[in-house]
Amino acid sequence: MNKEMKRSFRIFILKILAVIFVLCICYFLYAFVYRAKTELPTKAVVTNRGAAVYTLRGQKQMLSQKEDFSYFAFDGREKEKEYGTYVIPGLKNTRTLLTKKGATPAMCTSMTPQGLAVTEDYVLVSAYCSTQKHNSVIYVIDKEKHTPKAYPRKAGTPTKEPLH
């Protein structure tokens, strides 16, 4: 290889690295800057109750690849409804209230679960809007029926009426 070929090869590699760097910066800006402030549009009018990523069948299939995970997750739970698992509602879209407009109903596509509490009859999951445009909610999941309801709330204040 002569000097000119080595030089052109180095320039080619530097160009490829520059393109990869620019693509990484673009992804970072989209994922962590733009998406942190912008919500995806939705046509839904109620809180979704289905799984956001994996169905129960998908979870079982994925976890069956690792025997230990499958054992701890599902062993001895065949008689329980949905193997004792609960779907966290509203991860795709949640009916809640706009933060600045008080009682104005709205749909949020940026709810992020933040806390979990288990009582004798219910599983409670609190979630907040990552874009800070909507009030946070508490999802109340009936342990026996596995049916959820979303209760919108302002930070630190309980609510009286469910929002379906």
Secondary structure, 3 states (H helix, E strand, C coil): CCHHHHHHHHHHHHHHHHHHHHHHHHHHHHHHHHHHHCCCCCCCCCCCCCCCCCCHHHHHHHHCCCHHHHHHHHCCCCCCHHHHCCCCCCCCCEEEEECCCCCCEEEECCEEEEEEEECCCEEEEEEEECCCCECEEEEEEECCCCCEEEEEECCCCCCCCCEC
